Amino acid sequence: MHLKPLSRSIVMERERWLILYRLVLSLDRGETRGVFTAAVIVSVFFWGVIWDRPIAWACRRANWPVDLRPRRLPSQSTMSRRLKTPAVAQLMQAVGAHPALCGHVASDQPLIIDAKPLPIGGHSKDPESRWGQGVRSLSKGYKLYALWGAGTMPLCWRVAAANISEQAMAEQMIAELPQGDGYLLGDKLYDINKLYDLAAQRGYQLLAERKRPGTALGHCRHSPARLRGLALLQTEAGRTLYQQRGDIERRFSGLTCFGGRLSPLPAWVRRQPRVQRWLHAKLIVNAIRQLLLNQPLAVA
C-alpha cells in the first residue's frame, strides 16, 4: 500500500507542537483541577493556535493525529473556563518567559521598540476594540506594543485598543527593563522628552528621528538625553546604529509569513483577554519556529 507523504507544512506544525508540549510538561507544576492538568489545557490550546483554529476545533478527536492526541480531550466549555484560571495563566507565562526563548539583554545589540496593528472588521461588535491608526489608514482593532532584545520573544509587550498611544505603552515597557547600558531605537513617535528621560534612568540612550525635522528646537526645556541622541544621529556612527531599527520590521513581518502565523485576528478572537492570550501563544509559536530554523531547542 502506498502512503501519501506528509506535506512539509504538516511536518513542521507537528514539530513545533511537540517542542511546545515538552516545554509545557517541563514547566507544569502538576496542579489538577477536575480531570485535566494545566498542561493538558495549554497543550490543547496551542494545538488550535498552531493550526489557526478555534478552541472547539482543537477539542474534537478527529482533528488530532492518533499518535499526538491526549487520552481524553476537554470540552470547549472546560477549555473556556480553565483558560481563565491562575494556574493556566501562570503556565502560559512560564512558557513565554523560558530563557531559551527570551534570551538576554546584550550591551552590544540595541533594543528596538514599535507597535503593530491587529485589525478586525469595521462592523465588529467587540466593545473593547477601537479605531486607531493602522498601516496606511484608520482601522478598528487592537495593537501589539513590543520592545525587542536579542531573544526570539519580546522583552516586554502589551496589547491594547488601537487608539492607545504608543508613547503611553512605551512608558510602561521601558519601566520594566532591567538596568542596562546600551541603546533603544524607536521611530519619530518616540521623540519626546519623557521617554528619553525614562530610558536614561534604566541606563539606555534612546535614539529616535525628530518629529519635526528641519525646524529649530525652540526655547523649552529639553532632556539632556534627547539632545545627546539627536546629536548622535547627526554622525555617521549614529546613523549606522539607527539603521538597525529596521530589524523590528523584519520581526513583525516574520510573525505573519509562516503556517500558523499571526494573521488578522480571526472571528473567534474578540475582547482583550482573548486577544492577549491568542497573541501570546502566536508569539511563542513564532519564537519556537525561529529557534528551530537556527538550532535545536533543548528543553530540560
SVG drawing of the C-alpha trace seen along z (x, -y; Angstrom):
<svg xmlns="http://www.w3.org/2000/svg" viewBox="-22 -80 53 82">
<polyline fill="none" stroke="black" stroke-width="0.4" points="0.0,0.0 1.4,-3.4 1.1,-6.0 0.9,-9.7 3.8,-11.6 3.0,-14.3 3.4,-17.8 6.3,-19.9 3.8,-22.2 2.2,-19.4 5.5,-18.0 6.6,-21.5 3.4,-22.1 3.8,-18.7 7.4,-19.5 6.5,-22.9 3.7,-21.4 5.9,-18.6 8.5,-21.1 5.8,-23.2 4.3,-20.1 7.6,-19.1 8.2,-22.6 4.8,-22.8 5.3,-19.5 8.7,-20.6 7.2,-23.7 3.9,-22.3 3.5,-22.1 1.2,-19.2 -1.8,-21.0 -5.1,-19.3 -8.5,-20.9 -11.1,-18.3 -9.8,-15.8 -7.3,-17.8 -4.0,-19.3 -3.0,-22.8 -0.5,-21.2 -3.3,-19.5 -5.4,-22.7 -2.4,-24.7 -1.4,-21.9 -4.8,-21.7 -5.0,-25.5 -1.6,-25.5 -2.9,-22.8 -5.7,-25.1 -3.3,-28.2 -0.7,-26.4 -3.4,-25.4 -5.2,-28.8 -8.4,-27.1 -10.9,-27.9 -10.9,-26.0 -13.9,-23.9 -11.9,-22.5 -9.0,-21.6 -11.4,-19.7 -12.5,-17.3 -10.7,-13.9 -11.0,-13.8 -8.7,-16.9 -5.8,-15.2 -3.4,-12.5 -3.6,-9.3 0.0,-9.5 -0.4,-13.0 -3.9,-13.0 -4.3,-13.1 -6.2,-10.1 -9.0,-12.5 -9.8,-15.8 -11.5,-18.6 -14.8,-20.0 -15.0,-23.5 -16.7,-24.8 -14.0,-23.3 -11.3,-24.9 -13.0,-28.3 -13.3,-28.1 -9.9,-26.7 -8.0,-29.1 -9.1,-31.9 -7.7,-30.3 -4.5,-31.5 -2.7,-28.1 -3.1,-28.0 -2.2,-31.7 0.9,-31.2 1.9,-28.2 1.5,-30.2 3.6,-33.0 6.3,-30.5 6.4,-29.1 6.8,-32.6 9.5,-33.5 11.6,-30.4 15.3,-31.5 15.6,-29.6 13.0,-32.0 13.7,-35.3 17.5,-35.4 19.2,-38.2 19.8,-41.9 23.1,-42.2 25.0,-45.5 26.4,-45.2 22.9,-44.9 20.4,-47.7 16.8,-47.3 14.0,-48.2 10.5,-49.4 7.5,-49.7 3.8,-48.7 1.9,-46.5 -1.8,-46.9 -4.1,-43.9 -7.2,-44.8 -10.6,-43.3 -13.7,-44.0 -15.1,-47.5 -18.6,-46.2 -17.4,-44.0 -19.4,-44.4 -16.3,-43.9 -16.8,-46.7 -13.1,-46.8 -11.7,-47.4 -11.2,-50.9 -10.5,-52.8 -6.8,-53.8 -4.0,-54.4 -3.3,-51.3 -0.6,-50.6 -1.9,-53.2 -5.2,-54.4 -7.5,-54.1 -8.6,-50.6 -10.6,-49.1 -9.0,-46.6 -6.0,-46.3 -2.3,-46.9 0.7,-44.9 3.2,-47.1 6.6,-45.4 10.1,-46.0 12.6,-43.5 16.0,-42.5 18.3,-39.6 15.8,-36.8 13.0,-35.4 10.4,-36.7 9.9,-40.4 11.5,-41.6 8.3,-43.4 5.0,-43.6 1.4,-44.8 -1.9,-44.5 -4.3,-47.4 -7.1,-49.0 -5.7,-50.6 -6.4,-54.1 -3.9,-53.9 -0.8,-55.9 2.5,-54.2 4.1,-56.7 1.9,-55.6 2.7,-52.0 6.4,-52.8 6.4,-54.4 5.2,-51.1 7.6,-48.9 10.7,-51.0 10.0,-51.0 10.1,-47.2 13.6,-47.0 16.4,-45.6 19.1,-48.1 21.5,-48.1 23.9,-50.1 23.0,-50.4 20.7,-51.9 17.0,-51.9 15.8,-52.6 12.4,-53.9 10.7,-55.9 9.8,-59.5 6.7,-58.8 9.1,-58.2 10.9,-61.5 9.5,-63.0 11.5,-64.2 9.8,-62.0 10.8,-58.8 14.4,-59.9 14.5,-60.5 12.8,-57.2 15.3,-55.3 18.2,-57.1 17.0,-56.2 17.2,-52.5 20.7,-53.0 19.7,-53.3 20.2,-56.0 17.0,-56.4 17.6,-57.2 14.6,-58.4 14.2,-60.6 12.9,-64.1 9.2,-64.5 9.7,-67.8 12.9,-67.6 14.4,-70.9 12.9,-73.1 14.6,-74.7 14.4,-73.0 12.8,-76.1 13.4,-77.5 11.5,-75.0 13.4,-72.6 14.9,-69.5 16.1,-66.3 19.9,-66.1 19.4,-62.5 17.3,-63.8 20.0,-66.4 22.6,-63.6 20.5,-61.3 19.8,-64.0 23.5,-64.9 24.5,-61.2 22.1,-60.8 24.0,-63.6 27.1,-61.4 27.9,-58.5 28.2,-56.1 24.8,-57.2 23.1,-56.8 24.7,-53.3 23.5,-52.3 20.0,-53.6 19.7,-51.6 19.3,-48.5 15.8,-49.7 14.6,-48.0 15.1,-44.7 11.8,-45.2 10.0,-45.4 11.5,-42.1 10.4,-40.6 6.9,-41.8 6.8,-40.6 8.2,-37.2 5.2,-36.8 2.9,-36.7 4.9,-34.7 4.6,-31.1 2.0,-28.4 0.2,-29.2 1.3,-32.8 -0.2,-35.8 -2.8,-36.9 -5.6,-39.4 -7.5,-38.5 -9.9,-35.7 -13.6,-36.0 -13.4,-33.9 -10.7,-36.1 -12.5,-39.1 -12.3,-41.1 -8.9,-42.0 -8.3,-38.9 -8.8,-36.6 -6.7,-38.7 -3.9,-38.9 -3.9,-35.1 -4.1,-34.4 -1.3,-36.8 0.9,-35.4 0.5,-31.9 1.4,-33.2 4.5,-34.9 5.6,-31.7 4.9,-29.6 6.9,-32.1 9.8,-32.0 9.9,-28.2 9.9,-28.5 12.9,-30.9 14.8,-28.7 14.2,-25.6 15.5,-27.5 18.8,-28.1 19.4,-25.4 17.7,-22.5 15.8,-23.7 17.0,-22.0 14.2,-21.7 15.3,-20.4"/>
</svg>
